Amino acid sequence: MKSLAAGASKQGIKLFRIPTAENLVPIRLDLEVDGQRYKDGFTWNPSDPDSEVVVFAKRTVKDLKLPPTFITHIAQSIQTQLMEFRSLEGQEMYTGDKIVPLKLDIRVNNTVIRDQFLWDLNNFDSDPEEFARTLCKDLDIRDAEVAPAVAVAIREQLYEIAVQSVASARETRISKKGRRGAEHVSSSKGSGIALDLVKLFGGKSSVIRKRKEWDLYEPIVDLLSNEEVETLDAREERNARWCKMRFIEYR
């Protein structure tokens, strides 16, 4: 006779992928070469040939008029992140009826957006890009660069959760607690920030938020002046240099 726990385990295990319709890799670049800094975030199809990475790096350097030395750094950073993603492919991860809070706190040009919302990890048809476009339309954000940045930020968080799920599945496999103990771990450690629906919405499974929670889930959009942007950019540059100096000291 098959136990309920064993059945739940099989239903809650999938091979690694980000819980979205398109399994795209979020790429984050923050490079400084010859006194110039290049920051960007975008998604990449892991099925694309590696030769496309160098083509992209060359085109980016040309379009942004960056020093040619950036080509190697950009290509290497993208390839490293793709290798990390591909190393997880084929590995088991835990899934299930998990809803997680995702948070946004990003600045794109003069626009600052802060928000938090709930995301269903079991919905593998979700579309962060469409969500981001709808969010920007609803908030009347006209900067075309904001929606892609929002989508990347969402994918980064979903990617991190998927990585944690793979690690939890790996820990469970080598656990000596036996099947019953493993099932307990799978339900409690599938995601470090996953929320139990009963705890989140109450015993009646109501999705209506309490009045005191309204402000927590209300998006905030600020439009900065050029002077404020320059101040923030200068602060970020100082922090980046400080972190780099500290890294060199501890090497």
N, C-alpha and C positions, 0 to 999 in steps of 0.2 A: 504493500500500500504506500503510495507516494504521499509524503508529508506536505502540508501547505507551505511550510518554509522552503522546502526544496523547489517547489513550483515557482514561488515568488522569486527565488534566486535566479532561476533561468530566465524569467521574464525581465529581470532587472539588470541583465548583463548584455552589453553590446560591444562591438569592436569600436575602438577609438574613433571619434569624429566630434567636431564641434556641433552642438545641437541647433543647427540651422539648415535651411534648405540647401545652400551652397557651402561646401566644406572649404572655405577660403582661409588662408593664413593671414593673421594680422601682422604686418611688418612695421616696426618702429625704428627710425633712424635718427640718431643724434650724434653727428660727427663734427670734429674740428680738425682742420688740416691747414697748415701754413697760415694760421691766424684767422681763418674763415670758418664759420659754423654753418652746418646744414642740418635742419630738422624737418622731418616729414613722417607721416603715417599713412599707410594704405594697405590694401589687401592684395594677396597674390594667390593664384591658382597653383596648388602644389603639383598638378599634373602637367603644367607647362614645362617645356624643355629648359634645361639649365642655361642653354645658350641665350635665352631671352633675358637673363639677368644682366649679362654684360651689355647687351643692346640697350636695355633700360638705363643702365648706369651711364653709358655714353650719351644717350639722348638727354638725360637729366642734366648732366654737366654742360652740355651744349646749350640747352634751353635757358638754364639759370646762369650761364657764363661763369661757372665755377672753375678753379684751377684743374687741369687734367689729372693731377694726382688724386682727385676725389673719385675717379672712376674705379680704381682698385678697392678703395675703402668702402664705397657704396656696394659694389658687387660682393665683396667678402662678407659684409654685414648681412645682406639679404640671404646669401647662400648659407651662412651659419644658422640663421633663424629657420630657413627651410629644412635644413638637416635635423634640427631639434624637433620640428613638427613631424617629419617623416619617420623619425626614430620611434614615434609613438604609434604609428599606423600598424594595425594588426593586433595591437594589445587590447586586452579586455578592460572595460570600464563599467562602473555601475550607473544605471539610470533608474528612473522611476518617477512617481508622481511628486516631483520636487519643484517648488517655486522658490526662486531666490530674488532678493532685492539687488538691483543694479543701480549704480550711482554715476552721475555725470558731473564733472567739475572741470570744464575745459575752456580754453580761450583760443579763438581763431580770429586773427586780425584784431578788429575792435570789438568783437562780440564775445561776451562771457556767458556761458549757460551752465546752470546748476539744476540738477533734477535727480529724482530717484523714482523707480518704478519696479514692478514685479515682472519676472520673466519665467515662463514655463520651460524647464529643462527637458521635459519629455516631448516637446513639440519640435520635431525635426523638420517641420515645414516653415519655421519662422524665418523672417527676412529682415535683418537689422537695417539694411539699406532702405527698404520701404518704410520701416518704422521711423527712421531718421528723417526721411523726406516728409512724412506726415507730421512729425513733431515740429519741424521747422516751419511748415506751412501753417499749422495751428497757432504757432507763436509769432507768426509774421516775421520770421527771420529771412532776410533777403540776400544775405551773403551766401553765394553758392558753395563756398568752401566749408560751411559749417556742417551740413548734412553728412558729407563723407567722413568728417572728423568724428561726428557722433557715432556713426556706424562702426568705425574702427575701434572706438572706445568700448562699445558694447561687445564687439567680437573679442577684444583683448580679455575682458572679464569672463566671457563664456569659455574662452580657450583655457584660462587659468583654472576654472572650475573643472573642465574636462581633464586637465592634467592631474588635478587633485584626485579625481575619480579613478584614474588609471593607477595612481600611487596607492589608493585605498584598496583597489582590487588586488594589487600585487602583494600588499601586506597581508591581506586576508588569505591568499593562497599559501603563504608560508607560515601562517599562524598554526600553532599547535593546539588551538582550542577546540578543534573538531568542527563538524558541520553546523551544530547548533550555535556555537560561538561565532563561527564565520558569518552566519546569517545575521546575527546581532550586529556585527561590525559593519556588514554591508548596508544595513538600514540606518546606522547611526553615523557612519563615516563616509557615506557616498559623496558628500560635499560638506566642507567645513562651514558653509554659510547657508546651506539649504534649510528651508523652513518647513515645519510640519503644518499641513493645511488646517488641522484642528486647532493647533495652538495659534495659528495666524488669524483665522477667521472665527474661531469659537466653535462650540459644539453644534450650533445650528448651521454651520457652513455658510454663513452670510458673507458676501463680498462687499457689503456696504461699509465704508470706513467710518470710524467714530469721528465726531466733530473735532476732537483734540488732535486727530491725525491729519486733518486736511492740510495744515501748513507744511507738514513733513513731505507731502507728496505734491506740493505745488511748485511747478518749475519757476526758476528765476532767471531772467535774461537781463543783462546789463550791456549797454553800449558805451564803450570807453572813448574818451577823447584821444586825439593823437598824442597829446602830452602824457596822458596816463599810460598809453601803450609804450611809449619810449621809456618811461620810468620802469615799467614792468620788464621790458626787454633788457634794460641795463642791469636790473636786479638778477634776472635769470642768468645773464652772462657772468656776473660776479660769482653767483652760486656754482655755476658750472666750472669756472676756473678754480674755485676753492676746493670743490670735490676732486678735480683732477690733480691738484697739488697734494691733497691728502692721500690719494691713491698712490701717487709716486713715492711719497714718504714711507708708506707701509709696504712697498714692494721689496 
